[in-house]
Amino acid sequence: MAAATQAATGGSADRRRPNILIFHCHDLGRHLHCYGVPTVRTPHIDALAAQGVRFERSYCPAPSCSPSRASLLTGRYPHSNGVMGLCHADFAWELNRGEKHLAACLRNAGYATSAIGVIHETRSAATKWGYERYAPHARVAEAVTAAEGELERLSGGGKPFYLWIGVAEPHRLPIPQEPGQAPNDAGFPGLDMRPDDTLGVHVPPYLRDTEPCRKELAGLQGAVNHVDTQFGRLTAALDRLDLAQETLVIFTTDHGIAMPRAKCSLYEPGVGIACVLRLPSRPGWHGGRVVGEMVSNIDVLPSLLDLAGAPTPAGVQGRSFAPLLDGGAYAARQELFTEMTYHDYYDPRRAVRTERYKLIANFTTAPAFMDPSQQWRPRSDTVTPPNHAMAYHPAVELYDLIDDPWEQKDLAHDPAHAEALRDLSARLMRHLRETRDPILRGAITGPHHRAALAALAGASSPQ
């Protein structure tokens, strides 16, 4: 096959440049059976984990769709790469001019590059950022069908390939309108999928165990099971085309599930993500391994460029985990940074977590969490705060992740944890300064602000 004939680069003579396939979901978090959710049926993703490598503590830098993808594909934090909010419609965020996208890096290294489905890290055409071909099939069944044909084409192309497959599910989708429900509500699992409570319904401890919540989660489980079924079609195609041995497959997502206090929050359910990979031809990159070190999705780009023997661009803020898998020298992260600036609205937050503690700095008195339910009357409620309508951000929050893994008890004003507050505050301030975070200069205005001023200026000009 094509990849097997490539000359080794940057390593021992028996190392080949593998094909690279990234399968990326919307809004999945770690809501998979192989990550300990007992009632979600994901046999094909579980099989990838059993055969490959599962990162037990993988995180996104931002719990919002476009910023997380932009970080994954540039190896840089959202406030550094320019995508501090959503790229589509009037949100209008865009990658900074001159950013180095993974697709362009791999294309320049001799890879054939192709994308299918969701391209949400940019407003521009996929080809601008390094993809040679693009097919806009966002729903997972159509995307996998397109991928089967693209894999067959790429397998005979004489080059190693990079294929991105971005799918909409299990994002909330249009649902049947019920009595008393506002029009255009979105929910789970969408009109063409079925809820799944075959194994029951697991309610995570940060949500109140109510019947409406269980109904939502059963719908989410159905959407996740649908993604898994289609992912099984994709891995079967790799086997059928004799590509599996020399293809690195990465299954991942952007951020947490679209439930209150998960997506759009810097709490663990918002920033913890699935990351499962398999490369059978490379020792350490397969075999049912579980990696416990903390990694961020900004680490993916430098890791893949290491694997491909390609240079890492200047300015990349992630760290390659290739040495960790290869058995080389690797210093585990002692701290991990996350952020939020915009999603539905301006709600700037920055956070740092260590092995034990998390500090969240909130830069506005917005509601305690941004609710991603996309329903006029949300069906699921949080345990903390008990009344979302009357709860607002404090300046800082501090949590002990060992004693309180679901971040229910804020310790910021507890004298017993004052030293932890000082330590994490210093770490976070150092990070903001070193990465030149614009939040240090004051409020961050977005593209919509500029569009409103332009509209006013145009309307007020003499005709």
FENGIFEN-V811171 format. One line per field, one symbol per residue. ss: DSSP state (~ for helix, > for strand, _ for the rest). phi: phi as a letter, one per 40 degrees, with the letter a starting at -180 (. if undefined). psi: psi as a letter, one per 20 degrees, with the letter a starting at -180 (. if undefined). A space follows every 10 residues. Layout:
ss=???
phi=???
psi=???
This chain:
ss=__~~~_____ ________>> >>>>>_____ __~~~_____ __~~~~~~~~ ~_>>>>>>>_ ____~~~~~~ ~~~~___~~~ ~_________ __________ _~~~~~~~__ _>>>>>>___ _____~~~~_ __>>>____~ ~~~~~~~~~~ ~~~~~_____ >>>>>>____ __>>______ _____>>___ __________ ______>___ ~~~~~~~~~~ ~~~~~~~~~~ ~~~~~~~~~~ ___~~~>>>> >>>_______ _______~~~ ~>>_>>>>__ ________>> >>>>>>_~~~ ~~~~~~~~__ __________ _~~~~~____ _____>>>>> >>___>>>>> >>>___>>>> >>____>___ __________ _>_____~~~ _>___>>>>> __________ ____~~~~~~ ~~~~~~~~~~ ~~~~___~~~ ~_____~~~~ ~~~~~~~~~~ ___
phi=.cccccccbg accccbcccb bbbbbcfcfb cbccbgccbc cbcccccccc cbbbccbcbc cacbdcdccc cdcbgbcdcc chcbacccfc cgcadcdgcb cdccccccch ccbabbgcbb cacccdccbh ccbabcbccc cccccccdcc cccccbcgbc bbbcbbbccc dcbdbdcbdg cccgcbabch cbbbcbbdbg bcbcccbccb cccccccccc ccccccdcdc cccccccccc cfbccbbcbb baacacccbd gbdgbccdcc bcbcabbabc cbdgbahgcb bcccbbcccc dccccdccgb ccccgcbcbc cdccccgcca ccccaabbaa bbacacacab abbbcbbbbb bbbaccddac cccfbcbdcb bccbccbccb bbcccbbbbc cccaccfcbc bdbcdcbccc cccccccccc cccccfcccc chcbcbdcdc cccccccccc ccc
psi=rghiiqqqpj arijpqoqqp ppopqplhck mqgijjohjp omhhhhhggh icppohmqqq iplqfghggh ggiikqqgih iinjaqhrbi gkqqqqpiqo qgghghghjj qppqqpconj jqirqhhhji phqpplnhqg ghghghhghh ggghhjijqq qpppopqgqk qprpqpprpi qqqjqqbqjr hjrqqokgja ppoqiiqpnr ghghgghhgg hggghggggh hhhghhhggh jlihhjpopp paagarqmqp kdqjqjrgih ipqpoprpnh ippijajkqp piqpqqiiig ghghhghikq qpqqipirpp jghghijapp oqpiqpprrp fqdhrompqq qpqahhqppp ppjrlrqhqo ojhkqhnqiq qqgpqhnhhk prprgqqpqo ighmhjliop jhjohikhgh ggghgggghg ghghjlpihh iaqoqahhgh hgghgggghi qp.
